[in-house]
Amino acid sequence: MADVKEKIREQVLAVRAKGITNMFDFPMVQRIAFDSGYYELVTFTEEHRKEYSHLILTGEFPENFEL
């Protein structure tokens, strides 16, 4: 699942690079991700909010986190 985690990390960086929203505005991040075709990120932010927040703050997934 490392490939999926890396894909999600890349999608987070792509949304952030757009500079449209605060990355903690979950609904807006999901909208931008959906409109950009980043469906893995949409699902991740919906199902794993705590882990998403950790990723945003540290740039890493939490220890022992598996999808």
C-alpha positions as CSV (number, residue, x, y, z in Angstrom):
1,M,0.0,0.0,0.0
2,A,3.0,2.3,-0.1
3,D,2.1,3.2,-3.6
4,V,-1.4,4.4,-2.5
5,K,0.1,6.4,0.3
6,E,2.7,8.0,-2.0
7,K,-0.1,8.8,-4.5
8,I,-2.2,10.5,-1.7
9,R,0.9,12.5,-0.6
10,E,1.4,13.7,-4.2
11,Q,-2.3,14.6,-4.4
12,V,-2.1,16.6,-1.2
13,L,0.9,18.5,-2.5
14,A,-0.9,19.2,-5.8
15,V,-4.0,20.6,-4.0
16,R,-1.8,22.7,-1.7
17,A,0.2,24.0,-4.7
18,K,-3.0,25.4,-6.2
19,G,-3.1,27.8,-3.2
20,I,-6.9,28.0,-3.3
21,T,-7.8,27.0,0.3
22,N,-6.6,26.3,3.8
23,M,-5.7,22.6,3.8
24,F,-7.7,22.1,7.0
25,D,-10.9,23.2,5.2
26,F,-11.9,19.6,4.6
27,P,-15.0,20.2,2.4
28,M,-13.0,22.6,0.1
29,V,-10.0,20.2,-0.1
30,Q,-12.4,17.4,-1.0
31,R,-14.1,19.6,-3.7
32,I,-10.7,20.6,-5.2
33,A,-9.5,17.0,-5.1
34,F,-12.7,15.7,-6.7
35,D,-12.6,18.3,-9.5
36,S,-8.9,17.4,-10.1
37,G,-9.6,13.7,-10.3
38,Y,-7.8,13.0,-7.0
39,Y,-10.4,10.4,-5.8
40,E,-8.0,8.7,-3.5
41,L,-7.5,11.9,-1.6
42,V,-11.3,12.5,-1.4
43,T,-11.8,9.1,0.1
44,F,-8.8,9.5,2.4
45,T,-10.0,12.8,3.8
46,E,-13.4,11.4,4.4
47,E,-12.4,8.2,6.1
48,H,-9.1,9.2,7.9
49,R,-9.4,12.8,9.1
50,K,-7.0,12.4,12.0
51,E,-4.4,10.8,9.7
52,Y,-5.0,13.5,7.1
53,S,-4.4,16.2,9.7
54,H,-1.2,14.5,10.8
55,L,0.0,14.3,7.1
56,I,-0.7,18.0,6.7
57,L,1.1,19.0,9.8
58,T,4.2,16.7,9.5
59,G,4.4,15.7,5.9
60,E,4.3,12.1,7.0
61,F,1.6,9.5,7.7
62,P,1.3,8.4,11.3
63,E,3.5,5.6,12.5
64,N,2.0,2.1,11.8
65,F,-0.7,3.6,9.7
66,E,-1.8,1.3,6.9
67,L,-4.6,1.8,4.3
